[in-house]
Amino acid sequence: MTVSRGPAVVTGASSGIGRAFAEDLARRGHQVLLIARREERLRELAARLAAGGAPSPRVAVCDLATTEGRAACRAAVDALGDPPDVVVLNAGFGSRGSFARLDPDREVRMVELNAVAVVDLARHVVPAMVARGRGDLVIVSSASAWQPVPFMATYAATKAFELHLAEALAEELRGSGVRVTAVCPGLTRTEFTTGVGVGTPWWLRGSSPRRVVSAAWRALERGRPRAPAGIIARLSAPAVRLAPRRLVVRVTGAVHRVRDEPSAPISTGASGETRARTGGAAARKLSS
């Protein structure tokens, strides 16, 4: 039998890591507000959580890459009545390919979702947590935050932004009762990995989303502002600190280079309209 707790919020809850967080929070007795763009998946998840005894799951269909979507998300959080006990900022997407070949509008939307939305929503929930003297904020970053990643340049930059934001907030809020951590998964078995075209050898399956969730909770309990999740994340973090940065970037670029990518760049007109589109691996992207 679950014990009733305060509400929890999960963005990017329709699949993968976000879905795993939502399921775990529901099992712990939280009323969960599920936020993502894919309404059918959110409704299905909410129904399944409710059937399992979760207290009144809620759904908010929001595109957090837009100003309107972020406003709708804030309104849905406020409609919970009580400030959330737990907020998991997981929504995000990535792209893979030469920067000059990737869709410029998608790259900007990535920054809006992976960085701007995180600041917007964190700033919205943290003051109430501080006033109440408790709350947990989890920002889902990535092991890509350890270093620049050529051929995933924008994505890795946004993940570094998230990591630095979480670490700074954890220090600012130390002693306030509000705990903050950035969970940094390496390779994880989700739609995201398939969507950005990251191939994996048969012997390296990656972590499950549930292991990422467990890593986040352990970090919060131990007061750690970052939580590497999975063997790749745990091994790469010290390796990146010890090796020369230029070498790390070069090796990372070699690993992520798209071999079958066309050579012609995408061009845009004065209005920003894309004149050519990529094909193959460079165009594979996924949003949560």
Secondary structure as UniProt FT lines:
FT   STRAND          8..11
FT   TURN            13..14
FT   HELIX           16..27
FT   TURN            28..29
FT   STRAND          32..36
FT   HELIX           39..51
FT   TURN            52..53
FT   STRAND          58..61
FT   TURN            64..65
FT   HELIX           67..78
FT   TURN            79..80
FT   STRAND          86..89
FT   STRAND          93..94
FT   TURN            99..101
FT   HELIX           104..111
FT   HELIX           112..116
FT   HELIX           117..132
FT   STRAND          135..140
FT   HELIX           143..146
FT   TURN            150..151
FT   HELIX           153..172
FT   TURN            173..177
FT   STRAND          178..185
FT   HELIX           191..195
FT   TURN            196..197
FT   TURN            202..203
FT   HELIX           209..222
FT   STRAND          226..229
FT   HELIX           231..242
FT   HELIX           245..256
FT   TURN            259..260
FT   TURN            270..271
FT   HELIX           280..283
FT   STRAND          286..287
//
